[in-house]
Amino acid sequence: MKKSNFIALILGTLAGALFAIGMCMALLPEWGLFYVGVVLGGVGIVLGLVTIIIWCKMENKHLPKWERKTVIAFILGLVGTILLGVGMCLCLAWEIYLWGIIVGILGIVSLIAMVPVIKGIK
């Protein structure tokens, strides 16, 4: 494994963990940490973007261009991740199973929809 990929793996994992913990803090009212969760989730998102920049610099590559396809894929990924997290919280924390499953499936569909957007249909 190359050094750049290893560093991207570590930073990306940390970013994802911070985002996930922040989502849990914000969406679980029993914890009473809504604002702290929003900040921690925001830190996770920023660290994820910084990870992309660091990896591109280490690989001597340019940042991805913000084309229409890239923006749509980014939005689908963000919406899909949030919907999947909300669906899991609905099921596991609030025990609203039917709506949790529906919201979770919508998140999964959004994440799967990224594949044809990125790769295209041939």
N, CA, C and O atoms as a Tinker XYZ file with bonds, in Angstrom:
   488  protein
     1  N      0.850000   -1.169000    0.000000    73     2
     2  CA     0.000000    0.000000    0.000000    64     1     3
     3  C      0.901000    1.237000    0.000000    63     2     4     5
     4  O      1.871000    1.322000    0.753000    81     3
     5  N      0.558000    2.177000   -0.850000    73     3     6
     6  CA     1.340000    3.402000   -0.922000    64     5     7
     7  C      1.049000    4.278000    0.291000    63     6     8     9
     8  O     -0.016000    4.196000    0.902000    81     7
     9  N      2.020000    5.114000    0.618000    73     7    10
    10  CA     1.894000    5.987000    1.777000    64     9    11
    11  C      0.691000    6.921000    1.640000    63    10    12    13
    12  O     -0.022000    7.155000    2.616000    81    11
    13  N      0.461000    7.451000    0.452000    73    11    14
    14  CA    -0.656000    8.375000    0.245000    64    13    15
    15  C     -2.000000    7.679000    0.466000    63    14    16    17
    16  O     -2.915000    8.262000    1.046000    81    15
    17  N     -2.116000    6.438000    0.005000    73    15    18
    18  CA    -3.362000    5.699000    0.215000    64    17    19
    19  C     -3.572000    5.367000    1.680000    63    18    20    21
    20  O     -4.703000    5.401000    2.163000    81    19
    21  N     -2.501000    5.046000    2.396000    73    19    22
    22  CA    -2.619000    4.733000    3.815000    64    21    23
    23  C     -3.061000    5.963000    4.609000    63    22    24    25
    24  O     -3.928000    5.867000    5.479000    81    23
    25  N     -2.468000    7.108000    4.310000    73    23    26
    26  CA    -2.852000    8.335000    5.000000    64    25    27
    27  C     -4.295000    8.698000    4.676000    63    26    28    29
    28  O     -5.040000    9.118000    5.562000    81    27
    29  N     -4.699000    8.542000    3.415000    73    27    30
    30  CA    -6.087000    8.812000    3.041000    64    29    31
    31  C     -7.037000    7.846000    3.747000    63    30    32    33
    32  O     -8.133000    8.240000    4.145000    81    31
    33  N     -6.635000    6.604000    3.904000    73    31    34
    34  CA    -7.461000    5.622000    4.616000    64    33    35
    35  C     -7.664000    6.030000    6.070000    63    34    36    37
    36  O     -8.786000    6.004000    6.573000    81    35
    37  N     -6.589000    6.404000    6.740000    73    35    38
    38  CA    -6.680000    6.800000    8.155000    64    37    39
    39  C     -7.523000    8.060000    8.311000    63    38    40    41
    40  O     -8.437000    8.096000    9.136000    81    39
    41  N     -7.223000    9.102000    7.520000    73    39    42
    42  CA    -7.969000   10.353000    7.631000    64    41    43
    43  C     -9.432000   10.181000    7.231000    63    42    44    45
    44  O    -10.319000   10.757000    7.861000    81    43
    45  N     -9.685000    9.395000    6.190000    73    43    46
    46  CA   -11.063000    9.158000    5.770000    64    45    47
    47  C    -11.863000    8.399000    6.806000    63    46    48    49
    48  O    -13.043000    8.684000    7.015000    81    47
    49  N    -11.230000    7.431000    7.459000    73    47    50
    50  CA   -11.901000    6.687000    8.515000    64    49    51
    51  C    -12.221000    7.592000    9.701000    63    50    52    53
    52  O    -13.311000    7.523000   10.269000    81    51
    53  N    -11.269000    8.434000   10.067000    73    51    54
    54  CA   -11.492000    9.382000   11.155000    64    53    55
    55  C    -12.608000   10.362000   10.807000    63    54    56    57
    56  O    -13.450000   10.672000   11.649000    81    55
    57  N    -12.616000   10.846000    9.577000    73    55    58
    58  CA   -13.664000   11.772000    9.135000    64    57    59
    59  C    -15.040000   11.102000    9.191000    63    58    60    61
    60  O    -16.007000   11.698000    9.664000    81    59
    61  N    -15.119000    9.874000    8.712000    73    59    62
    62  CA   -16.393000    9.158000    8.752000    64    61    63
    63  C    -16.872000    8.884000   10.166000    63    62    64    65
    64  O    -18.066000    8.973000   10.453000    81    63
    65  N    -15.932000    8.547000   11.055000    73    63    66
    66  CA   -16.300000    8.287000   12.447000    64    65    67
    67  C    -16.786000    9.563000   13.124000    63    66    68    69
    68  O    -17.777000    9.532000   13.854000    81    67
    69  N    -16.109000   10.681000   12.895000    73    67    70
    70  CA   -16.546000   11.944000   13.486000    64    69    71
    71  C    -17.925000   12.341000   12.976000    63    70    72    73
    72  O    -18.771000   12.798000   13.744000    81    71
    73  N    -18.144000   12.166000   11.681000    73    71    74
    74  CA   -19.448000   12.494000   11.103000    64    73    75
    75  C    -20.534000   11.600000   11.701000    63    74    76    77
    76  O    -21.608000   12.090000   12.049000    81    75
    77  N    -20.271000   10.297000   11.826000    73    75    78
    78  CA   -21.264000    9.364000   12.351000    64    77    79
    79  C    -21.575000    9.649000   13.824000    63    78    80    81
    80  O    -22.739000    9.628000   14.225000    81    79
    81  N    -20.557000    9.911000   14.617000    73    79    82
    82  CA   -20.787000   10.223000   16.026000    64    81    83
    83  C    -21.551000   11.534000   16.164000    63    82    84    85
    84  O    -22.441000   11.658000   17.005000    81    83
    85  N    -21.202000   12.500000   15.341000    73    83    86
    86  CA   -21.933000   13.773000   15.349000    64    85    87
    87  C    -23.392000   13.591000   14.989000    63    86    88    89
    88  O    -24.262000   14.215000   15.597000    81    87
    89  N    -23.678000   12.735000   13.997000    73    87    90
    90  CA   -25.074000   12.450000   13.635000    64    89    91
    91  C    -25.820000   11.820000   14.803000    63    90    92    93
    92  O    -26.958000   12.190000   15.088000    81    91
    93  N    -25.187000   10.877000   15.473000    73    91    94
    94  CA   -25.833000   10.237000   16.624000    64    93    95
    95  C    -26.099000   11.252000   17.729000    63    94    96    97
    96  O    -27.176000   11.261000   18.324000    81    95
    97  N    -25.121000   12.101000   17.998000    73    95    98
    98  CA   -25.304000   13.108000   19.041000    64    97    99
    99  C    -26.454000   14.053000   18.703000    63    98   100   101
   100  O    -27.244000   14.421000   19.572000    81    99
   101  N    -26.537000   14.436000   17.448000    73    99   102
   102  CA   -27.560000   15.399000   17.040000    64   101   103
   103  C    -28.950000   14.776000   16.982000    63   102   104   105
   104  O    -29.940000   15.455000   17.257000    81   103
   105  N    -29.040000   13.506000   16.630000    73   103   106
   106  CA   -30.349000   12.890000   16.406000    64   105   107
   107  C    -30.904000   12.126000   17.602000    63   106   108   109
   108  O    -32.061000   11.705000   17.573000    81   107
   109  N    -30.116000   11.937000   18.644000    73   107   110
   110  CA   -30.611000   11.240000   19.831000    64   109   111
   111  C    -30.919000   12.253000   20.928000    63   110   112   113
   112  O    -30.004000   12.763000   21.575000    81   111
   113  N    -32.199000   12.547000   21.143000    73   111   114
   114  CA   -32.549000   13.573000   22.128000    64   113   115
   115  C    -32.182000   13.183000   23.558000    63   114   116   117
   116  O    -32.015000   14.056000   24.410000    81   115
   117  N    -32.053000   11.881000   23.831000    73   115   118
   118  CA   -31.696000   11.439000   25.175000    64   117   119
   119  C    -30.307000   11.920000   25.572000    63   118   120   121
   120  O    -30.033000   12.122000   26.755000    81   119
   121  N    -29.443000   12.101000   24.605000    73   119   122
   122  CA   -28.078000   12.520000   24.892000    64   121   123
   123  C    -28.008000   14.014000   25.212000    63   122   124   125
   124  O    -27.127000   14.452000   25.951000    81   123
   125  N    -28.938000   14.797000   24.654000    73   123   126
   126  CA   -28.954000   16.236000   24.892000    64   125   127
   127  C    -27.740000   16.959000   24.338000    63   126   128   129
   128  O    -27.306000   17.954000   24.917000    81   127
   129  N    -27.183000   16.488000   23.239000    73   127   130
   130  CA   -25.966000   17.062000   22.660000    64   129   131
   131  C    -26.165000   17.486000   21.205000    63   130   132   133
   132  O    -25.298000   17.257000   20.362000    81   131
   133  N    -27.314000   18.106000   20.918000    73   131   134
   134  CA   -27.628000   18.437000   19.530000    64   133   135
   135  C    -26.569000   19.351000   18.916000    63   134   136   137
   136  O    -26.029000   19.042000   17.853000    81   135
   137  N    -26.267000   20.472000   19.571000    73   135   138
   138  CA   -25.346000   21.444000   18.985000    64   137   139
   139  C    -23.919000   20.902000   18.904000    63   138   140   141
   140  O    -23.206000   21.162000   17.935000    81   139
   141  N    -23.511000   20.159000   19.910000    73   139   142
   142  CA   -22.185000   19.540000   19.868000    64   141   143
   143  C    -22.126000   18.530000   18.719000    63   142   144   145
   144  O    -21.109000   18.422000   18.035000    81   143
   145  N    -23.218000   17.791000   18.510000    73   143   146
   146  CA   -23.269000   16.827000   17.423000    64   145   147
   147  C    -23.200000   17.476000   16.057000    63   146   148   149
   148  O    -22.542000   16.966000   15.150000    81   147
   149  N    -23.885000   18.611000   15.909000    73   147   150
   150  CA   -23.833000   19.329000   14.631000    64   149   151
   151  C    -22.411000   19.804000   14.355000    63   150   152   153
   152  O    -21.925000   19.698000   13.229000    81   151
   153  N    -21.745000   20.330000   15.383000    73   151   154
   154  CA   -20.366000   20.795000   15.207000    64   153   155
   155  C    -19.443000   19.615000   14.877000    63   154   156   157
   156  O    -18.611000   19.714000   13.974000    81   155
   157  N    -19.585000   18.511000   15.599000    73   155   158
   158  CA   -18.733000   17.349000   15.364000    64   157   159
   159  C    -18.976000   16.753000   13.974000    63   158   160   161
   160  O    -18.030000   16.344000   13.302000    81   159
   161  N    -20.226000   16.705000   13.549000    73   159   162
   162  CA   -20.527000   16.242000   12.194000    64   161   163
   163  C    -19.923000   17.154000   11.142000    63   162   164   165
   164  O    -19.416000   16.688000   10.121000    81   163
   165  N    -19.979000   18.469000   11.395000    73   163   166
   166  CA   -19.360000   19.429000   10.480000    64   165   167
   167  C    -17.855000   19.260000   10.404000    63   166   168   169
   168  O    -17.265000   19.377000    9.329000    81   167
   169  N    -17.227000   18.983000   11.549000    73   167   170
   170  CA   -15.784000   18.726000   11.570000    64   169   171
   171  C    -15.470000   17.476000   10.744000    63   170   172   173
   172  O    -14.467000   17.438000   10.031000    81   171
   173  N    -16.325000   16.458000   10.841000    73   171   174
   174  CA   -16.124000   15.243000   10.048000    64   173   175
   175  C    -16.201000   15.521000    8.554000    63   174   176   177
   176  O    -15.407000   14.988000    7.778000    81   175
   177  N    -17.150000   16.350000    8.152000    73   175   178
   178  CA   -17.279000   16.691000    6.730000    64   177   179
   179  C    -16.057000   17.475000    6.253000    63   178   180   181
   180  O    -15.510000   17.198000    5.186000    81   179
   181  N    -15.638000   18.453000    7.050000    73   179   182
   182  CA   -14.462000   19.255000    6.676000    64   181   183
   183  C    -13.213000   18.374000    6.598000    63   182   184   185
   184  O    -12.411000   18.512000    5.674000    81   183
   185  N    -13.048000   17.470000    7.568000    73   183   186
   186  CA   -11.888000   16.574000    7.539000    64   185   187
   187  C    -11.929000   15.666000    6.309000    63   186   188   189
   188  O    -10.883000   15.345000    5.747000    81   187
   189  N    -13.114000   15.254000    5.890000    73   187   190
   190  CA   -13.232000   14.462000    4.672000    64   189   191
   191  C    -12.777000   15.235000    3.443000    63   190   192   193
   192  O    -12.096000   14.689000    2.574000    81   191
   193  N    -13.154000   16.504000    3.374000    73   191   194
   194  CA   -12.716000   17.332000    2.248000    64   193   195
   195  C    -11.208000   17.582000    2.295000    63   194   196   197
   196  O    -10.544000   17.579000    1.259000    81   195
   197  N    -10.671000   17.797000    3.498000    73   195   198
   198  CA    -9.224000   17.983000    3.655000    64   197   199
   199  C     -8.484000   16.712000    3.242000    63   198   200   201
   200  O     -7.403000   16.782000    2.658000    81   199
   201  N     -9.064000   15.558000    3.543000    73   199   202
   202  CA    -8.454000   14.282000    3.146000    64   201   203
   203  C     -8.308000   14.192000    1.635000    63   202   204   205
   204  O     -7.284000   13.732000    1.130000    81   203
   205  N     -9.323000   14.629000    0.921000    73   203   206
   206  CA    -9.264000   14.604000   -0.547000    64   205   207
   207  C     -8.133000   15.510000   -1.038000    63   206   208   209
   208  O     -7.372000   15.136000   -1.930000    81   207
   209  N     -8.031000   16.695000   -0.453000    73   207   210
   210  CA    -6.986000   17.641000   -0.861000    64   209   211
   211  C     -5.600000   17.067000   -0.577000    63   210   212   213
   212  O     -4.715000   17.135000   -1.430000    81   211
   213  N     -5.406000   16.503000    0.616000    73   211   214
   214  CA    -4.104000   15.933000    0.984000    64   213   215
   215  C     -3.742000   14.782000    0.049000    63   214   216   217
   216  O     -2.599000   14.686000   -0.397000    81   215
   217  N     -4.701000   13.909000   -0.252000    73   215   218
   218  CA    -4.422000   12.772000   -1.129000    64   217   219
   219  C     -4.031000   13.250000   -2.527000    63   218   220   221
   220  O     -3.092000   12.729000   -3.127000    81   219
   221  N     -4.756000   14.243000   -3.038000    73   219   222
   222  CA    -4.427000   14.761000   -4.370000    64   221   223
   223  C     -3.031000   15.371000   -4.395000    63   222   224   225
   224  O     -2.297000   15.191000   -5.367000    81   223
   225  N     -2.658000   16.087000   -3.344000    73   223   226
   226  CA    -1.315000   16.685000   -3.295000    64   225   227
   227  C     -0.238000   15.605000   -3.233000    63   226   228   229
   228  O      0.801000   15.733000   -3.882000    81   227
   229  N     -0.472000   14.535000   -2.455000    73   227   230
   230  CA     0.518000   13.470000   -2.341000    64   229   231
   231  C      0.651000   12.664000   -3.623000    63   230   232   233
   232  O      1.721000   12.127000   -3.909000    81   231
   233  N     -0.413000   12.575000   -4.390000    73   231   234
   234  CA    -0.406000   11.825000   -5.645000    64   233   235
   235  C     -0.056000   12.706000   -6.851000    63   234   236   237
   236  O     -0.002000   12.220000   -7.981000    81   235
   237  N      0.180000   13.992000   -6.611000    73   235   238
   238  CA     0.439000   14.968000   -7.680000    64   237   239
   239  C     -0.682000   14.980000   -8.709000    63   238   240   241
   240  O     -0.441000   15.024000   -9.916000    81   239
   241  N     -1.893000   14.941000   -8.216000    73   239   242
   242  CA    -3.073000   14.987000   -9.089000    64   241   243
   243  C     -3.823000   16.277000   -8.815000    63   242   244   245
   244  O     -3.652000   16.910000   -7.773000    81   243
   245  N     -4.648000   16.646000   -9.763000    73   243   246
   246  CA    -5.480000   17.833000   -9.612000    64   245   247
   247  C     -6.748000   17.453000   -8.859000    63   246   248   249
   248  O     -7.185000   16.303000   -8.887000    81   247
   249  N     -7.325000   18.433000   -8.192000    73   247   250
   250  CA    -8.612000   18.209000   -7.543000    64   249   251
   251  C     -9.666000   17.920000   -8.612000    63   250   252   253
   252  O     -9.554000   18.400000   -9.740000    81   251
   253  N    -10.679000   17.144000   -8.263000    73   251   254
   254  CA   -11.732000   16.886000   -9.245000    64   253   255
   255  C    -12.396000   18.191000   -9.680000    63   254   256   257
   256  O    -12.617000   19.089000   -8.868000    81   255
   257  N    -12.706000   18.279000  -10.954000    73   255   258
   258  CA   -13.381000   19.467000  -11.473000    64   257   259
   259  C    -14.847000   19.417000  -11.045000    63   258   260   261
   260  O    -15.461000   18.350000  -11.002000    81   259
   261  N    -15.385000   20.572000  -10.738000    73   259   262
   262  CA   -16.778000   20.635000  -10.295000    64   261   263
   263  C    -17.693000   20.721000  -11.508000    63   262   264   265
   264  O    -18.270000   21.767000  -11.806000    81   263
   265  N    -17.807000   19.599000  -12.192000    73   263   266
   266  CA   -18.733000   19.495000  -13.306000    64   265   267
   267  C    -20.112000   19.150000  -12.767000    63   266   268   269
   268  O    -20.273000   18.860000  -11.582000    81   267
   269  N    -21.088000   19.184000  -13.632000    73   267   270
   270  CA   -22.461000   18.861000  -13.233000    64   269   271
   271  C    -22.543000   17.453000  -12.657000    63   270   272   273
   272  O    -23.230000   17.224000  -11.661000    81   271
   273  N    -21.850000   16.517000  -13.277000    73   271   274
   274  CA   -21.861000   15.125000  -12.832000    64   273   275
   275  C    -21.264000   14.989000  -11.426000    63   274   276   277
   276  O    -21.784000   14.234000  -10.604000    81   275
   277  N    -20.199000   15.701000  -11.154000    73   275   278
   278  CA   -19.546000   15.637000   -9.847000    64   277   279
   279  C    -20.447000   16.211000   -8.762000    63   278   280   281
   280  O    -20.551000   15.642000   -7.675000    81   279
   281  N    -21.092000   17.324000   -9.046000    73   279   282
   282  CA   -21.981000   17.955000   -8.066000    64   281   283
   283  C    -23.172000   17.050000   -7.763000    63   282   284   285
   284  O    -23.560000   16.911000   -6.603000    81   283
   285  N    -23.754000   16.434000   -8.787000    73   283   286
   286  CA   -24.892000   15.537000   -8.581000    64   285   287
   287  C    -24.474000   14.323000   -7.759000    63   286   288   289
   288  O    -25.205000   13.901000   -6.863000    81   287
   289  N    -23.318000   13.764000   -8.053000    73   287   290
   290  CA   -22.834000   12.613000   -7.289000    64   289   291
   291  C    -22.572000   12.997000   -5.834000    63   290   292   293
   292  O    -22.889000   12.226000   -4.929000    81   291
   293  N    -22.005000   14.166000   -5.600000    73   291   294
   294  CA   -21.748000   14.635000   -4.237000    64   293   295
   295  C    -23.057000   14.807000   -3.471000    63   294   296   297
   296  O    -23.166000   14.373000   -2.324000    81   295
   297  N    -24.039000   15.431000   -4.093000    73   295   298
   298  CA   -25.335000   15.647000   -3.438000    64   297   299
   299  C    -26.027000   14.316000   -3.160000    63   298   300   301
   300  O    -26.588000   14.125000   -2.081000    81   299
   301  N    -25.994000   13.395000   -4.124000    73   299   302
   302  CA   -26.597000   12.074000   -3.900000    64   301   303
   303  C    -25.920000   11.337000   -2.745000    63   302   304   305
   304  O    -26.593000   10.702000   -1.934000    81   303
   305  N    -24.605000   11.421000   -2.671000    73   303   306
   306  CA   -23.883000   10.764000   -1.583000    64   305   307
   307  C    -24.210000   11.373000   -0.233000    63   306   308   309
   308  O    -24.407000   10.651000    0.745000    81   307
   309  N    -24.268000   12.691000   -0.174000    73   307   310
   310  CA   -24.577000   13.369000    1.081000    64   309   311
   311  C    -26.005000   13.077000    1.529000    63   310   312   313
   312  O    -26.239000   12.751000    2.693000    81   311
   313  N    -26.955000   13.194000    0.612000    73   311   314
   314  CA   -28.358000   12.924000    0.948000    64   313   315
   315  C    -28.545000   11.456000    1.324000    63   314   316   317
   316  O    -29.254000   11.146000    2.282000    81   315
   317  N    -27.917000   10.559000    0.579000    73   315   318
   318  CA   -28.047000    9.133000    0.876000    64   317   319
   319  C    -27.485000    8.769000    2.241000    63   318   320   321
   320  O    -28.080000    7.977000    2.972000    81   319
   321  N    -26.336000    9.349000    2.585000    73   319   322
   322  CA   -25.734000    9.082000    3.892000    64   321   323
   323  C    -26.618000    9.597000    5.015000    63   322   324   325
   324  O    -26.827000    8.906000    6.012000    81   323
   325  N    -27.133000   10.799000    4.859000    73   323   326
   326  CA   -27.992000   11.372000    5.903000    64   325   327
   327  C    -29.284000   10.575000    6.026000    63   326   328   329
   328  O    -29.720000   10.288000    7.141000    81   327
   329  N    -29.907000   10.210000    4.905000    73   327   330
   330  CA   -31.142000    9.425000    4.971000    64   329   331
   331  C    -30.913000    8.054000    5.602000    63   330   332   333
   332  O    -31.734000    7.589000    6.394000    81   331
   333  N    -29.823000    7.418000    5.262000    73   331   334
   334  CA   -29.518000    6.118000    5.857000    64   333   335
   335  C    -29.308000    6.250000    7.365000    63   334   336   337
   336  O    -29.783000    5.411000    8.130000    81   335
   337  N    -28.607000    7.290000    7.795000    73   335   338
   338  CA   -28.400000    7.525000    9.225000    64   337   339
   339  C    -29.691000    7.834000    9.959000    63   338   340   341
   340  O    -29.908000    7.338000   11.064000    81   339
   341  N    -30.550000    8.646000    9.358000    73   339   342
   342  CA   -31.836000    8.961000    9.978000    64   341   343
   343  C    -32.710000    7.708000   10.057000    63   342   344   345
   344  O    -33.391000    7.481000   11.057000    81   343
   345  N    -32.687000    6.902000    9.004000    73   343   346
   346  CA   -33.453000    5.649000    9.031000    64   345   347
   347  C    -32.978000    4.713000   10.127000    63   346   348   349
   348  O    -33.784000    4.063000   10.792000    81   347
   349  N    -31.667000    4.647000   10.312000    73   347   350
   350  CA   -31.136000    3.796000   11.384000    64   349   351
   351  C    -31.539000    4.338000   12.749000    63   350   352   353
   352  O    -31.886000    3.565000   13.643000    81   351
   353  N    -31.497000    5.658000   12.922000    73   351   354
   354  CA   -31.907000    6.239000   14.204000    64   353   355
   355  C    -33.398000    6.012000   14.456000    63   354   356   357
   356  O    -33.807000    5.735000   15.584000    81   355
   357  N    -34.205000    6.130000   13.405000    73   355   358
   358  CA   -35.638000    5.876000   13.571000    64   357   359
   359  C    -35.887000    4.454000   14.061000    63   358   360   361
   360  O    -36.718000    4.227000   14.940000    81   359
   361  N    -35.167000    3.509000   13.490000    73   359   362
   362  CA   -35.356000    2.098000   13.878000    64   361   363
   363  C    -34.747000    1.782000   15.238000    63   362   364   365
   364  O    -35.400000    1.180000   16.090000    81   363
   365  N    -33.516000    2.181000   15.439000    73   363   366
   366  CA   -32.770000    1.716000   16.610000    64   365   367
   367  C    -32.990000    2.557000   17.859000    63   366   368   369
   368  O    -32.968000    2.028000   18.970000    81   367
   369  N    -33.199000    3.848000   17.694000    73   367   370
   370  CA   -33.316000    4.710000   18.867000    64   369   371
   371  C    -34.764000    5.031000   19.204000    63   370   372   373
   372  O    -35.162000    4.982000   20.368000    81   371
   373  N    -35.541000    5.354000   18.198000    73   371   374
   374  CA   -36.906000    5.800000   18.458000    64   373   375
   375  C    -37.933000    4.697000   18.250000    63   374   376   377
   376  O    -39.112000    4.896000   18.544000    81   375
   377  N    -37.515000    3.546000   17.754000    73   375   378
   378  CA   -38.364000    2.378000   17.533000    64   377   379
   379  C    -39.575000    2.678000   16.649000    63   378   380   381
   380  O    -40.682000    2.203000   16.902000    81   379
   381  N    -39.341000    3.468000   15.620000    73   379   382
   382  CA   -40.352000    3.737000   14.600000    64   381   383
   383  C    -39.921000    2.946000   13.372000    63   382   384   385
   384  O    -39.328000    3.491000   12.441000    81   383
   385  N    -40.226000    1.663000   13.384000    73   383   386
   386  CA   -39.625000    0.735000   12.434000    64   385   387
   387  C    -40.060000    0.948000   10.995000    63   386   388   389
   388  O    -39.210000    0.956000   10.103000    81   387
   389  N    -41.336000    1.121000   10.735000    73   387   390
   390  CA   -41.805000    1.234000    9.355000    64   389   391
   391  C    -41.176000    2.443000    8.674000    63   390   392   393
   392  O    -40.623000    2.315000    7.581000    81   391
   393  N    -41.251000    3.617000    9.303000    73   391   394
   394  CA   -40.672000    4.809000    8.697000    64   393   395
   395  C    -39.150000    4.726000    8.643000    63   394   396   397
   396  O    -38.534000    5.242000    7.710000    81   395
   397  N    -38.542000    4.084000    9.632000    73   395   398
   398  CA   -37.095000    3.907000    9.614000    64   397   399
   399  C    -36.634000    3.073000    8.436000    63   398   400   401
   400  O    -35.639000    3.395000    7.787000    81   399
   401  N    -37.365000    1.996000    8.161000    73   399   402
   402  CA   -37.026000    1.140000    7.021000    64   401   403
   403  C    -37.223000    1.887000    5.710000    63   402   404   405
   404  O    -36.389000    1.792000    4.809000    81   403
   405  N    -38.315000    2.625000    5.599000    73   403   406
   406  CA   -38.591000    3.373000    4.367000    64   405   407
   407  C    -37.511000    4.431000    4.125000    63   406   408   409
   408  O    -36.986000    4.547000    3.017000    81   407
   409  N    -37.183000    5.199000    5.163000    73   407   410
   410  CA   -36.162000    6.243000    5.019000    64   409   411
   411  C    -34.794000    5.614000    4.731000    63   410   412   413
   412  O    -34.038000    6.129000    3.908000    81   411
   413  N    -34.474000    4.509000    5.402000    73   411   414
   414  CA   -33.211000    3.825000    5.154000    64   413   415
   415  C    -33.099000    3.304000    3.732000    63   414   416   417
   416  O    -32.042000    3.413000    3.111000    81   415
   417  N    -34.175000    2.744000    3.217000    73   415   418
   418  CA   -34.172000    2.254000    1.830000    64   417   419
   419  C    -33.996000    3.414000    0.858000    63   418   420   421
   420  O    -33.288000    3.279000   -0.140000    81   419
   421  N    -34.629000    4.545000    1.134000    73   419   422
   422  CA   -34.428000    5.722000    0.272000    64   421   423
   423  C    -32.963000    6.167000    0.291000    63   422   424   425
   424  O    -32.430000    6.588000   -0.736000    81   423
   425  N    -32.316000    6.076000    1.444000    73   423   426
   426  CA   -30.891000    6.401000    1.528000    64   425   427
   427  C    -30.040000    5.443000    0.720000    63   426   428   429
   428  O    -29.109000    5.857000    0.030000    81   427
   429  N    -30.365000    4.153000    0.809000    73   427   430
   430  CA   -29.614000    3.150000    0.042000    64   429   431
   431  C    -29.806000    3.361000   -1.454000    63   430   432   433
   432  O    -28.850000    3.259000   -2.223000    81   431
   433  N    -31.030000    3.653000   -1.869000    73   431   434
   434  CA   -31.304000    3.903000   -3.291000    64   433   435
   435  C    -30.526000    5.126000   -3.771000    63   434   436   437
   436  O    -29.996000    5.136000   -4.882000    81   435
   437  N    -30.464000    6.156000   -2.927000    73   435   438
   438  CA   -29.703000    7.347000   -3.295000    64   437   439
   439  C    -28.217000    7.028000   -3.458000    63   438   440   441
   440  O    -27.569000    7.531000   -4.376000    81   439
   441  N    -27.683000    6.198000   -2.572000    73   439   442
   442  CA   -26.272000    5.819000   -2.684000    64   441   443
   443  C    -26.008000    4.944000   -3.901000    63   442   444   445
   444  O    -24.975000    5.085000   -4.555000    81   443
   445  N    -26.929000    4.046000   -4.207000    73   443   446
   446  CA   -26.780000    3.199000   -5.391000    64   445   447
   447  C    -26.894000    4.036000   -6.668000    63   446   448   449
   448  O    -26.257000    3.727000   -7.675000    81   447
   449  N    -27.704000    5.093000   -6.621000    73   447   450
   450  CA   -27.886000    5.948000   -7.795000    64   449   451
   451  C    -26.607000    6.687000   -8.173000    63   450   452   453
   452  O    -26.485000    7.200000   -9.285000    81   451
   453  N    -25.659000    6.737000   -7.247000    73   451   454
   454  CA   -24.385000    7.399000   -7.565000    64   453   455
   455  C    -23.607000    6.642000   -8.635000    63   454   456   457
   456  O    -22.870000    7.257000   -9.406000    81   455
   457  N    -23.754000    5.333000   -8.699000    73   455   458
   458  CA   -22.966000    4.531000   -9.644000    64   457   459
   459  C    -23.255000    4.927000  -11.089000    63   458   460   461
   460  O    -22.311000    5.210000  -11.826000    81   459
   461  N    -24.525000    4.961000  -11.535000    73   459   462
   462  CA   -24.738000    5.376000  -12.923000    64   461   463
   463  C    -24.387000    6.845000  -13.170000    63   462   464   465
   464  O    -24.034000    7.220000  -14.288000    81   463
   465  N    -24.484000    7.670000  -12.132000    73   463   466
   466  CA   -24.118000    9.078000  -12.321000    64   465   467
   467  C    -22.619000    9.194000  -12.558000    63   466   468   469
   468  O    -22.183000    9.935000  -13.440000    81   467
   469  N    -21.825000    8.463000  -11.771000    73   467   470
   470  CA   -20.371000    8.557000  -11.894000    64   469   471
   471  C    -19.854000    7.802000  -13.116000    63   470   472   473
   472  O    -19.096000    8.355000  -13.912000    81   471
   473  N    -20.259000    6.547000  -13.268000    73   471   474
   474  CA   -19.741000    5.689000  -14.343000    64   473   475
   475  C    -20.484000    5.877000  -15.657000    63   474   476   477
   476  O    -19.910000    5.688000  -16.729000    81   475
   477  N    -21.751000    6.246000  -15.579000    73   475   478
   478  CA   -22.567000    6.375000  -16.771000    64   477   479
   479  C    -23.166000    5.049000  -17.173000    63   478   480   481
   480  O    -22.738000    3.993000  -16.707000    81   479
   481  N    -24.161000    5.109000  -18.042000    73   479   482
   482  CA   -24.818000    3.902000  -18.546000    64   481   483
   483  C    -24.408000    3.726000  -20.002000    63   482   484   485
   484  O    -24.548000    4.637000  -20.819000    81   483
   485  N    -23.895000    2.526000  -20.314000    73   483   486
   486  CA   -23.406000    2.282000  -21.681000    64   485   487
   487  C    -24.265000    1.261000  -22.360000    63   486   488
   488  O    -24.018000    0.918000  -23.517000    81   487
